[in-house]
């Protein structure tokens, strides 16, 4: 795949993805993505995003919890 930002080639990698669902923020590990080898832009296939939604909407194992601060500029 070609990056639409810089025109370089992408490669499939496993990444961490921040994912919002129903007003909650999740960090999902080991997500397949196409990642630009030049600028790092990440592309996710719709089926992968649907799979994340299905996982989070059902009972799932929680690996860890972190505290996140929300601030305004």
Buried (B, 14 or more C-beta within 10 A) or exposed (E): EEBEEEEBEBEEEEBEBEBEEEEEEBBBEEBBBBBBEEEEBBBBEEEBEEBBEEBBEEEEEEEEEEEEEEEEE
